Amino acid sequence: LEKWSPQSALGQLQANLNASEAESEAQMEQFLSQDLPLDAFLESFCLSRTRSHICRTQLEKLQELLQK
């Protein structure tokens, strides 16, 4: 088990943000190529965008705290 550090937390948040952003992009591509119905797209896209927003906010807040 890795010891917790601010840098490991930043790395984990950045990885989560990257994964959520990639997921959103993939969902958008599926929808635009008509491989994903509108209702399924809206539900999954909103969830992944919400995760992205939360991760970005947490990442920015942690970076702000570490700069103090």
Summary of the structure (lengths in Angstrom):
residues: 68
radius of gyration: 15.1
end to end distance: 28.3
largest distance: 47.8
contacts: 160
relative contact order: 0.16
helix: 84%
strand: 0%
